[in-house]
Amino acid sequence: MEVQRRDENPFESVVDVVVRPAAGVGGTAERQLENILQSSLRQLIPVKSFPRCLIQITLQVTETPLNDYANSKIAQAQSSLPLLPALFHSAILGLLSAAVPLKAIATCTTLAVLENGSKIVADPSPLEADQATSLHVLSFTSQDDLLLAESEGAFSLTEWDKVVGKGRNVCGQHRQAELDPVMNEDDQDSTDMRQFIRTVMEVKTA
């Protein structure tokens, strides 16, 4: 798309991300998600190859998982971080479907620290996210470089090191499976998004 004159950059493209909530009008939470996604996707898109252009990504949230143990009639203060992986992967697939070149493929995961740091769960349920002492969203590229790191809650440096290690294993489990056939059961439980993205694109290009 052609960017408006007041927003155009003569040396690189403008990346615009729009997040629409499942119901109502977008607010502060959606603006925060847009800023996080925009800064991450700009690192993957070769923006200098498309000067004075607009790359706009619109992401529609269709539904959000509910906590069955919470009263749905009462407005619950929910974190927006668990939405990030789904939005991020949708953006990556949308860019690939639109034939926008990327420097690398990246995958994203949510991690919840439970039981005072003794347990780290990937892709936590709404109940686990509510009970977590801290929530983390990490994204790694296909070269296993850390692309995105967002956290909520209190955690120690030791817990952070464990979270990063767990996130790297979850995001890169396809490569890890090739190098080490014996993987932790916890890592195998989560979806191999990197392989899923490859499979989707192979079907589209077949």
N, CA, C and O of each residue as an XYZ file, in Angstrom:
824
protein
N       0.834     -1.195      0.000
C       0.000      0.000      0.000
C       0.873      1.251      0.000
O       2.013      1.237      0.465
N       0.312      2.321     -0.529
C       1.031      3.593     -0.543
C       0.702      4.365      0.731
O      -0.464      4.588      1.056
N       1.742      4.764      1.437
C       1.559      5.455      2.708
C       1.175      6.911      2.471
O       1.539      7.494      1.450
N       0.438      7.499      3.416
C       0.086      8.909      3.309
C       1.342      9.768      3.362
O       2.330      9.410      4.004
N       1.287     10.898      2.683
C       2.477     11.732      2.549
C       3.028     12.168      3.907
O       4.244     12.244      4.086
N       2.149     12.451      4.854
C       2.618     12.927      6.156
C       3.288     11.825      6.969
O       4.017     12.113      7.918
N       3.047     10.554      6.604
C       3.622      9.436      7.349
C       4.741      8.729      6.594
O       5.425      7.883      7.170
N       4.942      9.053      5.331
C       5.889      8.289      4.524
C       7.330      8.543      4.950
O       7.689      9.622      5.422
N       8.133      7.509      4.764
C       9.565      7.570      5.039
C      10.288      7.308      3.720
O      10.086      6.252      3.120
N      11.125      8.236      3.251
C      11.765      8.058      1.940
C      12.801      6.942      1.908
O      13.269      6.562      0.834
N      13.166      6.411      3.081
C      14.235      5.417      3.123
C      13.761      4.020      3.517
O      14.492      3.050      3.314
N      12.578      3.897      4.064
C      12.099      2.583      4.485
C      10.572      2.583      4.534
O       9.931      3.633      4.473
N      10.010      1.387      4.644
C       8.553      1.257      4.690
C       8.034      1.480      6.107
O       8.769      1.362      7.088
N       6.759      1.801      6.183
C       6.081      1.993      7.465
C       5.277      0.735      7.771
O       4.478      0.289      6.948
N       5.489      0.163      8.954
C       4.758     -1.028      9.387
C       3.675     -0.595     10.364
O       3.962     -0.003     11.404
N       2.441     -0.893     10.022
C       1.300     -0.501     10.852
C       0.531     -1.751     11.259
O       0.138     -2.551     10.409
N       0.321     -1.915     12.558
C      -0.406     -3.071     13.091
C      -1.676     -2.576     13.773
O      -1.633     -1.661     14.596
N      -2.801     -3.185     13.425
C      -4.094     -2.834     14.020
C      -4.674     -4.085     14.666
O      -4.861     -5.103     13.999
N      -4.956     -4.010     15.958
C      -5.563     -5.123     16.697
C      -6.991     -4.737     17.054
O      -7.221     -3.729     17.723
N      -7.941     -5.539     16.607
C      -9.351     -5.286     16.894
C      -9.849     -6.299     17.915
O      -9.672     -7.501     17.716
N     -10.466     -5.850     19.001
C     -10.929     -6.774     20.045
C     -12.113     -7.605     19.581
O     -12.743     -7.302     18.568
N     -12.407     -8.656     20.336
C     -13.532     -9.527     19.982
C     -14.859     -8.798     20.085
O     -15.798     -9.108     19.351
N     -14.947     -7.833     20.988
C     -16.182     -7.060     21.154
C     -15.823     -5.651     21.591
O     -14.865     -5.445     22.336
N     -16.588     -4.700     21.129
C     -16.370     -3.323     21.542
C     -15.284     -2.631     20.739
O     -14.871     -3.091     19.675
N     -14.839     -1.517     21.284
C     -13.822     -0.689     20.642
C     -12.481     -0.923     21.326
O     -12.413     -1.080     22.545
N     -11.425     -0.944     20.536
C     -10.097     -1.144     21.086
C      -9.702     -0.051     22.062
O     -10.061      1.115     21.896
N      -8.957     -0.452     23.083
C      -8.531      0.495     24.109
C      -7.039      0.439     24.344
O      -6.260      0.184     23.425
N      -6.643      0.680     25.595
C      -5.222      0.729     25.943
C      -4.540     -0.613     25.727
O      -3.404     -0.661     25.255
N      -5.226     -1.712     26.070
C      -4.627     -3.042     25.916
C      -4.300     -3.330     24.456
O      -3.234     -3.865     24.150
N      -5.211     -2.977     23.558
C      -4.966     -3.202     22.128
C      -3.833     -2.328     21.611
O      -3.042     -2.768     20.776
N      -3.748     -1.087     22.102
C      -2.659     -0.203     21.667
C      -1.313     -0.767     22.119
O      -0.325     -0.688     21.388
N      -1.278     -1.340     23.336
C      -0.041     -1.937     23.820
C       0.364     -3.118     22.952
O       1.533     -3.252     22.591
N      -0.597     -3.975     22.615
C      -0.304     -5.120     21.759
C       0.180     -4.665     20.386
O       1.100     -5.260     19.825
N      -0.423     -3.633     19.852
C      -0.012     -3.116     18.542
C       1.431     -2.633     18.566
O       2.192     -2.907     17.637
N       1.815     -1.917     19.619
C       3.188     -1.410     19.711
C       4.194     -2.546     19.828
O       5.259     -2.507     19.213
N       3.849     -3.566     20.627
C       4.755     -4.705     20.795
C       4.929     -5.443     19.472
O       6.051     -5.758     19.074
N       3.821     -5.717     18.794
C       3.885     -6.445     17.528
C       4.590     -5.633     16.450
O       5.351     -6.184     15.655
N       4.342     -4.338     16.419
C       4.956     -3.491     15.399
C       6.475     -3.491     15.524
O       7.182     -3.639     14.528
N       6.975     -3.326     16.745
C       8.428     -3.289     16.935
C       9.064     -4.637     16.620
O      10.190     -4.686     16.125
N       8.358     -5.733     16.901
C       8.905     -7.064     16.617
C       8.902     -7.363     15.126
O       9.890     -7.868     14.592
N       7.802     -7.057     14.451
C       7.699     -7.356     13.020
C       8.640     -6.494     12.187
O       9.107     -6.930     11.135
N       8.921     -5.282     12.642
C       9.866     -4.418     11.922
C      11.260     -5.036     11.873
O      12.023     -4.778     10.942
N      11.590     -5.848     12.868
C      12.897     -6.501     12.872
C      12.954     -7.679     11.910
O      14.040     -8.114     11.526
N      11.791     -8.198     11.517
C      11.747     -9.328     10.590
C      11.559     -8.894      9.146
O      12.012     -9.580      8.229
N      10.897     -7.763      8.932
C      10.620     -7.280      7.577
C      11.779     -6.411      7.086
O      12.189     -5.498      7.802
N      12.316     -6.660      5.905
C      13.371     -5.783      5.358
C      12.780     -4.446      4.918
O      12.553     -4.221      3.729
N      12.534     -3.567      5.877
C      11.805     -2.319      5.609
C      12.545     -1.409      4.631
O      11.912     -0.626      3.923
N      13.859     -1.498      4.580
C      14.618     -0.632      3.671
C      14.465     -1.060      2.212
O      14.851     -0.325      1.303
N      13.909     -2.234      1.991
C      13.686     -2.695      0.615
C      12.398     -2.135      0.021
O      12.165     -2.260     -1.181
N      11.555     -1.513      0.861
C      10.275     -0.985      0.389
C      10.086      0.452      0.867
O       9.193      0.719      1.671
N      10.907      1.374      0.386
C      10.766      2.766      0.841
C       9.436      3.374      0.405
O       8.894      3.047     -0.651
N       8.930      4.266      1.248
C       7.699      5.024      0.973
C       6.489      4.110      0.772
O       5.556      4.462      0.050
N       6.503      2.947      1.406
C       5.378      2.021      1.319
C       4.797      1.773      2.707
O       5.466      1.976      3.721
N       3.560      1.339      2.736
C       2.883      1.001      3.979
C       2.578     -0.488      3.994
O       1.918     -1.004      3.093
N       3.058     -1.170      5.018
C       2.733     -2.579      5.240
C       1.792     -2.620      6.439
O       2.222     -2.485      7.585
N       0.512     -2.806      6.163
C      -0.499     -2.765      7.222
C      -1.000     -4.166      7.532
O      -1.361     -4.925      6.632
N      -1.016     -4.499      8.816
C      -1.454     -5.812      9.285
C      -2.623     -5.599     10.238
O      -2.469     -4.969     11.285
N      -3.783     -6.120      9.877
C      -4.977     -6.005     10.717
C      -5.290     -7.367     11.323
O      -5.472     -8.348     10.602
N      -5.351     -7.420     12.632
C      -5.576     -8.666     13.362
C      -6.889     -8.564     14.138
O      -7.061     -7.676     14.974
N      -7.804     -9.475     13.852
C      -9.114     -9.488     14.512
C      -9.159    -10.603     15.549
O      -8.983    -11.773     15.211
N      -9.393    -10.250     16.798
C      -9.570    -11.245     17.857
C     -11.009    -11.745     17.783
O     -11.942    -10.961     17.954
N     -11.200    -13.031     17.531
C     -12.552    -13.585     17.407
C     -13.118    -14.012     18.751
O     -14.314    -13.855     18.997
N     -12.274    -14.551     19.622
C     -12.723    -14.939     20.954
C     -11.521    -15.065     21.868
O     -10.395    -15.261     21.411
N     -11.768    -14.950     23.161
C     -10.713    -15.098     24.159
C     -11.101    -16.216     25.107
O     -12.269    -16.318     25.482
N     -10.144    -17.068     25.513
C     -10.477    -18.173     26.432
C     -10.924    -17.643     27.781
O     -10.382    -16.660     28.286
N     -11.918    -18.302     28.361
C     -12.471    -17.881     29.640
C     -12.009    -18.809     30.748
O     -11.754    -19.993     30.525
N     -11.906    -18.253     31.940
C     -11.580    -19.028     33.124
C     -12.875    -19.589     33.698
O     -13.717    -18.836     34.186
N     -13.038    -20.913     33.640
C     -14.278    -21.540     34.105
C     -14.479    -21.395     35.605
O     -15.585    -21.576     36.113
N     -13.392    -21.065     36.317
C     -13.483    -20.969     37.772
C     -13.712    -19.538     38.241
O     -13.769    -19.285     39.444
N     -13.844    -18.601     37.310
C     -14.098    -17.203     37.650
C     -15.513    -16.835     37.234
O     -16.066    -17.411     36.296
N     -16.084    -15.887     37.926
C     -17.443    -15.441     37.630
C     -17.426    -14.607     36.360
O     -16.889    -13.500     36.346
N     -18.016    -15.139     35.291
C     -17.975    -14.443     34.002
C     -18.851    -13.202     33.996
O     -18.699    -12.351     33.120
N     -19.783    -13.073     34.971
C     -20.664    -11.915     35.019
C     -19.985    -10.707     35.641
O     -20.479     -9.584     35.538
N     -18.845    -10.944     36.292
C     -18.099     -9.858     36.909
C     -16.918     -9.519     36.015
O     -16.233    -10.416     35.524
N     -16.677     -8.248     35.801
C     -15.557     -7.826     34.954
C     -14.248     -8.233     35.605
O     -13.904     -7.728     36.674
N     -13.519     -9.131     34.980
C     -12.256     -9.617     35.512
C     -11.105     -8.885     34.833
O     -11.103     -8.699     33.617
N     -10.138     -8.477     35.631
C      -8.943     -7.832     35.082
C      -8.043     -8.911     34.503
O      -7.413     -9.653     35.257
N      -7.970     -9.014     33.195
C      -7.202    -10.060     32.544
C      -5.982     -9.470     31.855
O      -6.007     -8.347     31.349
N      -4.913    -10.261     31.851
C      -3.704     -9.840     31.166
C      -3.888    -10.024     29.663
O      -4.538    -10.969     29.216
N      -3.314     -9.120     28.899
C      -3.390     -9.224     27.439
C      -2.212     -9.998     26.861
O      -2.188    -10.277     25.663
N      -1.232    -10.351     27.696
C      -0.050    -11.052     27.197
C      -0.372    -12.407     26.561
O       0.209    -12.725     25.523
N      -1.278    -13.230     27.138
C      -1.546    -14.529     26.500
C      -2.074    -14.434     25.075
O      -2.025    -15.419     24.339
N      -2.578    -13.274     24.670
C      -3.055    -13.110     23.290
C      -1.908    -12.936     22.297
O      -2.086    -13.163     21.101
N      -0.746    -12.537     22.779
C       0.358    -12.180     21.882
C       0.786    -13.306     20.939
O       0.929    -13.052     19.743
N       0.999    -14.549     21.419
C       1.445    -15.589     20.483
C       0.487    -15.815     19.320
O       0.925    -15.945     18.177
N      -0.819    -15.863     19.597
C      -1.789    -16.071     18.513
C      -1.762    -14.914     17.526
O      -1.806    -15.129     16.315
N      -1.689    -13.688     18.036
C      -1.626    -12.519     17.154
C      -0.324    -12.508     16.358
O      -0.322    -12.188     15.169
N       0.768    -12.853     17.006
C       2.077    -12.847     16.348
C       2.115    -13.876     15.219
O       2.550    -13.566     14.110
N       1.660    -15.102     15.499
C       1.684    -16.143     14.466
C       0.732    -15.805     13.320
O       1.027    -16.096     12.161
N      -0.407    -15.193     13.639
C      -1.331    -14.771     12.580
C      -0.688    -13.719     11.688
O      -0.860    -13.737     10.469
N       0.055    -12.803     12.303
C       0.739    -11.771     11.525
C       1.804    -12.381     10.620
O       1.934    -11.987      9.461
N       2.567    -13.341     11.143
C       3.604    -13.997     10.337
C       2.978    -14.718      9.146
O       3.459    -14.594      8.019
N       1.901    -15.474      9.396
C       1.238    -16.191      8.306
C       0.630    -15.226      7.298
O       0.652    -15.486      6.095
N       0.088    -14.115      7.783
C      -0.471    -13.121      6.874
C       0.587    -12.495      5.985
O       0.361    -12.295      4.792
N       1.736    -12.187      6.558
C       2.824    -11.612      5.768
C       3.331    -12.602      4.721
O       3.588    -12.224      3.578
N       3.474    -13.869      5.114
C       3.941    -14.876      4.165
C       2.915    -15.097      3.056
O       3.281    -15.260      1.892
N       1.630    -15.102      3.417
C       0.583    -15.279      2.404
C       0.545    -14.116      1.426
O       0.189    -14.290      0.260
N       0.915    -12.922      1.904
C       0.941    -11.741      1.042
C       2.262    -11.603      0.292
O       2.498    -10.599     -0.381
N       3.125    -12.618      0.411
C       4.418    -12.629     -0.284
C       5.327    -11.498      0.172
O       6.118    -10.978     -0.615
N       5.217    -11.116      1.438
C       6.141    -10.122      1.999
C       7.386    -10.861      2.476
O       7.271    -11.737      3.333
N       8.564    -10.546      1.962
C       9.772    -11.262      2.373
C      10.111    -10.990      3.831
O       9.891     -9.888      4.333
N      10.643    -11.989      4.499
C      11.043    -11.867      5.896
C      12.496    -12.287      6.041
O      12.973    -13.174      5.333
N      13.194    -11.641      6.967
C      14.585    -11.995      7.224
C      14.695    -13.363      7.875
O      15.683    -14.071      7.679
N      13.688    -13.735      8.647
C      13.669    -15.018      9.343
C      12.238    -15.319      9.760
O      11.390    -14.428      9.809
N      11.985    -16.588     10.058
C      10.703    -16.999     10.626
C      10.853    -17.001     12.145
O      11.863    -17.467     12.673
N       9.862    -16.488     12.834
C       9.915    -16.444     14.295
C       8.659    -17.074     14.870
O       7.586    -17.005     14.271
N       8.799    -17.686     16.030
C       7.669    -18.265     16.744
C       7.626    -17.691     18.148
O       8.622    -17.178     18.658
N       6.451    -17.787     18.765
C       6.212    -17.101     20.031
C       5.486    -18.047     20.984
O       4.728    -18.909     20.541
N       5.708    -17.895     22.278
C       5.040    -18.732     23.264
C       4.815    -17.960     24.551
O       5.536    -17.011     24.857
N       3.798    -18.383     25.305
C       3.514    -17.826     26.624
C       3.975    -18.814     27.679
O       3.738    -20.016     27.558
N       4.629    -18.315     28.707
C       5.127    -19.150     29.795
C       4.617    -18.604     31.120
O       4.665    -17.398     31.364
N       4.128    -19.497     31.974
C       3.627    -19.115     33.296
C       4.491    -19.765     34.364
O       4.746    -20.969     34.314
N       4.937    -18.977     35.321
C       5.725    -19.484     36.445
C       4.761    -19.771     37.591
O       4.103    -18.865     38.102
N       4.684    -21.045     37.991
C       3.752    -21.482     39.026
C       4.506    -22.024     40.229
O       5.694    -22.336     40.149
N       3.799    -22.129     41.337
C       4.310    -22.778     42.548
C       5.645    -22.194     42.971
O       6.620    -22.913     43.189
N       5.666    -20.869     43.083
C       6.856    -20.156     43.559
C       8.106    -20.474     42.743
O       9.201    -20.597     43.293
N       7.938    -20.603     41.450
C       9.078    -20.792     40.569
C       9.496    -22.223     40.355
O      10.434    -22.478     39.601
N       8.827    -23.175     40.998
C       9.226    -24.573     40.864
C       8.678    -25.221     39.597
O       9.120    -26.305     39.215
N       7.714    -24.563     38.938
C       7.106    -25.134     37.738
C       6.869    -24.044     36.707
O       6.337    -22.981     37.027
N       7.265    -24.308     35.471
C       7.063    -23.380     34.363
C       6.227    -24.083     33.301
O       6.610    -25.135     32.790
N       5.083    -23.492     32.974
C       4.134    -24.104     32.044
C       4.094    -23.294     30.755
O       3.950    -22.072     30.780
N       4.225    -23.991     29.627
C       4.105    -23.343     28.321
C       2.649    -23.361     27.878
O       1.935    -24.331     28.130
N       2.205    -22.294     27.218
C       0.821    -22.158     26.763
C      -0.161    -22.436     27.901
O      -0.968    -23.360     27.795
N      -0.111    -21.662     28.981
C      -0.953    -21.941     30.153
C      -2.432    -21.718     29.865
O      -2.801    -20.929     28.996
N      -3.267    -22.428     30.610
C      -4.712    -22.224     30.540
C      -5.059    -20.918     31.249
O      -4.224    -20.379     31.974
N      -6.281    -20.393     31.055
C      -6.664    -19.168     31.771
C      -6.531    -19.292     33.280
O      -6.147    -18.332     33.948
N      -6.844    -20.469     33.828
C      -6.711    -20.677     35.270
C      -5.248    -20.627     35.684
O      -4.906    -19.993     36.683
N      -4.378    -21.296     34.919
C      -2.949    -21.277     35.241
C      -2.378    -19.871     35.108
O      -1.515    -19.476     35.892
N      -2.850    -19.114     34.124
C      -2.374    -17.737     33.963
C      -2.789    -16.872     35.146
O      -2.028    -16.008     35.580
N      -4.001    -17.102     35.674
C      -4.466    -16.335     36.831
C      -3.681    -16.691     38.089
O      -3.434    -15.832     38.935
N      -3.290    -17.957     38.212
C      -2.583    -18.415     39.403
C      -1.079    -18.192     39.327
O      -0.384    -18.376     40.327
N      -0.567    -17.807     38.185
C       0.880    -17.664     38.002
C       1.423    -16.481     38.794
O       0.771    -15.445     38.926
N       2.631    -16.662     39.317
C       3.306    -15.546     39.983
C       3.877    -14.574     38.963
O       4.060    -13.394     39.261
N       4.161    -15.068     37.755
C       4.616    -14.193     36.673
C       4.275    -14.828     35.333
O       4.250    -16.051     35.194
N       4.011    -13.969     34.346
C       3.714    -14.396     32.979
C       4.766    -13.833     32.043
O       5.207    -12.695     32.203
N       5.167    -14.636     31.065
C       6.208    -14.209     30.129
C       5.806    -14.605     28.715
O       5.272    -15.692     28.496
N       6.062    -13.728     27.768
C       5.879    -14.024     26.350
C       7.228    -13.843     25.668
O       7.801    -12.753     25.684
N       7.727    -14.916     25.072
C       9.029    -14.891     24.410
C       8.868    -15.303     22.957
O       8.031    -16.141     22.622
N       9.678    -14.704     22.105
C       9.694    -15.054     20.692
C      11.137    -15.239     20.253
O      12.010    -14.433     20.575
N      11.372    -16.317     19.511
C      12.706    -16.615     18.998
C      12.630    -16.798     17.489
O      11.650    -17.324     16.963
N      13.675    -16.357     16.803
C      13.746    -16.519     15.356
C      14.200    -17.930     15.012
O      14.533    -18.720     15.896
N      14.210    -18.238     13.724
C      14.656    -19.553     13.281
C      16.133    -19.777     13.547
O      16.611    -20.910     13.481
N      16.876    -18.691     13.853
C      18.279    -18.820     14.259
C      18.425    -18.862     15.778
O      19.532    -18.761     16.305
N      17.283    -19.013     16.486
C      17.244    -19.064     17.952
C      17.709    -17.769     18.597
O      18.233    -17.788     19.710
N      17.525    -16.641     17.914
C      17.814    -15.332     18.505
C      16.552    -14.803     19.179
O      15.454    -14.915     18.632
N      16.714    -14.227     20.366
C      15.574    -13.684     21.098
C      15.067    -12.435     20.392
O      15.812    -11.471     20.212
N      13.805    -12.454     19.995
C      13.201    -11.342     19.265
C      12.297    -10.503     20.151
O      12.261     -9.280     20.021
N      11.569    -11.146     21.046
C      10.555    -10.463     21.852
C      10.570    -11.026     23.259
O      10.670    -12.238     23.446
N      10.471    -10.153     24.247
C      10.404    -10.566     25.652
C       9.523     -9.585     26.409
O       9.894     -8.427     26.603
N       8.371    -10.046     26.831
C       7.445     -9.245     27.626
C       7.071    -10.036     28.867
O       6.795    -11.233     28.787
N       7.061     -9.362     30.027
C       6.809    -10.058     31.288
C       5.866     -9.261     32.169
O       5.792     -8.035     32.087
N       5.145     -9.987     33.016
C       4.288     -9.396     34.042
C       4.473    -10.184     35.330
O       4.629    -11.404     35.296
N       4.456     -9.491     36.467
C       4.588    -10.162     37.748
C       5.993    -10.064     38.308
O       6.868     -9.421     37.729
N       6.192    -10.712     39.445
C       7.490    -10.690     40.133
C       8.219    -12.004     39.895
O       7.625    -13.079     39.980
N       9.510    -11.909     39.597
C      10.317    -13.104     39.358
C      11.777    -12.779     39.629
O      12.190    -11.621     39.571
N      12.547    -13.810     39.923
C      13.973    -13.655     40.208
C      14.785    -13.879     38.937
O      14.255    -14.321     37.917
N      16.078    -13.568     39.010
C      16.958    -13.796     37.863
C      17.078    -15.282     37.543
O      17.179    -15.672     36.380
N      17.065    -16.105     38.591
C      17.125    -17.551     38.369
C      15.893    -18.040     37.615
O      15.999    -18.841     36.687
N      14.719    -17.547     38.026
C      13.488    -17.910     37.327
C      13.506    -17.404     35.886
O      13.030    -18.086     34.978
N      14.054    -16.209     35.682
C      14.129    -15.653     34.326
C      15.008    -16.513     33.425
O      14.669    -16.749     32.266
N      16.136    -16.979     33.954
C      17.010    -17.848     33.164
C      16.288    -19.140     32.776
O      16.432    -19.629     31.656
N      15.509    -19.687     33.715
C      14.755    -20.904     33.415
C      13.677    -20.634     32.366
O      13.434    -21.460     31.486
N      13.038    -19.477     32.467
C      11.990    -19.112     31.508
C      12.573    -18.983     30.104
O      11.989    -19.480     29.141
N      13.722    -18.319     29.985
C      14.354    -18.148     28.672
C      14.743    -19.504     28.083
O      14.537    -19.754     26.896
N      15.310    -20.378     28.925
C      15.676    -21.704     28.444
C      14.472    -22.512     27.993
O      14.509    -23.186     26.963
N      13.402    -22.437     28.778
C      12.173    -23.147     28.413
C      11.572    -22.571     27.131
O      11.138    -23.314     26.251
N      11.552    -21.236     27.033
C      11.009    -20.607     25.837
C      11.796    -20.953     24.590
O      11.213    -21.171     23.528
N      13.118    -21.005     24.706
C      13.944    -21.363     23.551
C      13.659    -22.799     23.114
O      13.605    -23.087     21.918
N      13.478    -23.700     24.081
C      13.176    -25.092     23.738
C      11.815    -25.220     23.064
O      11.666    -25.960     22.092
N      10.817    -24.494     23.584
C       9.469    -24.584     23.023
C       9.428    -23.995     21.616
O       8.863    -24.600     20.705
N      10.025    -22.820     21.436
C       9.990    -22.161     20.123
C      10.843    -22.879     19.093
O      10.553    -22.814     17.898
N      11.892    -23.565     19.535
C      12.780    -24.238     18.595
C      12.736    -25.732     18.701
O      13.734    -26.397     18.426
N      11.582    -26.297     19.101
C      11.538    -27.733     19.355
C      11.681    -28.552     18.084
O      12.100    -29.708     18.150
N      11.337    -27.975     16.899
C      11.524    -28.729     15.652
C      13.010    -28.978     15.415
O      13.419    -30.087     15.073
N      13.816    -27.924     15.603
C      15.260    -28.093     15.454
C      15.808    -28.975     16.565
O      16.685    -29.807     16.334
N      15.275    -28.787     17.797
C      15.743    -29.583     18.920
C      15.455    -31.058     18.706
O      16.258    -31.911     19.083
N      14.295    -31.367     18.095
C      13.945    -32.760     17.844
C      14.903    -33.394     16.843
O      15.193    -34.587     16.929
N      15.400    -32.595     15.887
C      16.348    -33.127     14.916
C      17.704    -33.396     15.564
O      18.390    -34.359     15.220
N      18.085    -32.520     16.521
C      19.380    -32.678     17.167
C      19.337    -33.698     18.294
O      20.300    -34.434     18.508
N      18.216    -33.743     19.018
C      18.088    -34.611     20.184
C      16.721    -35.283     20.137
O      15.726    -34.664     20.512
N      16.647    -36.547     19.682
C      15.349    -37.208     19.581
C      14.650    -37.364     20.925
O      13.423    -37.458     20.973
N      15.411    -37.391     22.019
C      14.835    -37.545     23.347
C      14.600    -36.157     23.916
O      15.545    -35.488     24.336
N      13.339    -35.717     23.933
C      12.988    -34.392     24.423
C      12.151    -34.518     25.682
O      11.559    -35.563     25.950
N      12.111    -33.429     26.457
C      11.270    -33.405     27.644
C       9.807    -33.489     27.245
O       9.406    -32.940     26.218
N       9.007    -34.179     28.061
C       7.582    -34.301     27.767
C       6.897    -32.946     27.789
O       5.963    -32.708     27.024
N       7.364    -32.038     28.677
C       6.750    -30.715     28.766
C       6.921    -29.951     27.470
O       6.018    -29.223     27.057
N       8.083    -30.106     26.809
C       8.342    -29.401     25.565
C       7.516    -29.983     24.422
O       7.135    -29.262     23.500
N       7.236    -31.298     24.480
C       6.491    -31.935     23.408
C       5.001    -31.617     23.484
O       4.291    -31.738     22.485
N       4.523    -31.212     24.661
C       3.096    -30.955     24.822
C       2.634    -29.746     24.025
O       1.485    -29.709     23.585
N       3.494    -28.760     23.827
C       3.106    -27.547     23.121
C       3.207    -27.761     21.612
O       3.964    -28.607     21.136
N       2.436    -26.987     20.886
C       2.395    -27.117     19.430
C       3.698    -26.636     18.810
O       4.241    -25.605     19.206
N       4.198    -27.391     17.834
C       5.411    -27.003     17.117
C       5.012    -25.980     16.057
O       4.727    -26.341     14.915
N       4.994    -24.700     16.440
C       4.516    -23.651     15.549
C       5.453    -23.435     14.368
O       4.996    -23.102     13.274
N       6.738    -23.617     14.566
C       7.676    -23.409     13.461
C       7.419    -24.414     12.340
O       7.419    -24.058     11.162
N       7.201    -25.664     12.719
C       6.891    -26.679     11.720
C       5.508    -26.442     11.120
O       5.299    -26.692      9.933
N       4.557    -25.959     11.934
C       3.213    -25.669     11.430
C       3.256    -24.584     10.361
O       2.593    -24.703      9.331
N       4.031    -23.529     10.597
C       4.147    -22.449      9.617
C       4.770    -22.972      8.328
O       4.326    -22.623      7.234
N       5.797    -23.807      8.456
C       6.409    -24.394      7.264
C       5.388    -25.219      6.481
O       5.318    -25.130      5.255
N       4.598    -26.023      7.197
C       3.620    -26.885      6.537
C       2.559    -26.068      5.808
O       2.190    -26.395      4.680
N       2.067    -25.008      6.444
C       1.053    -24.159      5.823
C       1.585    -23.538      4.540
O       0.885    -23.509      3.528
N       2.812    -23.044      4.574
C       3.371    -22.398      3.394
C       3.677    -23.406      2.291
O       3.573    -23.077      1.109
N       4.055    -24.634      2.663
C       4.278    -25.663      1.652
C       2.981    -25.997      0.923
O       2.981    -26.215     -0.289
N       1.873    -26.037      1.668
C       0.575    -26.321      1.051
C       0.168    -25.189      0.110
O      -0.360    -25.440     -0.974
N       0.415    -23.939      0.523
C       0.029    -22.794     -0.305
C       0.846    -22.710     -1.588
O       0.335    -22.292     -2.627
N       2.115    -23.108     -1.519
C       2.986    -23.000     -2.692
C       2.955    -24.256     -3.560
O       3.538    -24.279     -4.644
N       2.275    -25.300     -3.085
C       2.240    -26.555     -3.852
C       1.374    -26.400     -5.101
O       1.226    -27.349     -5.870
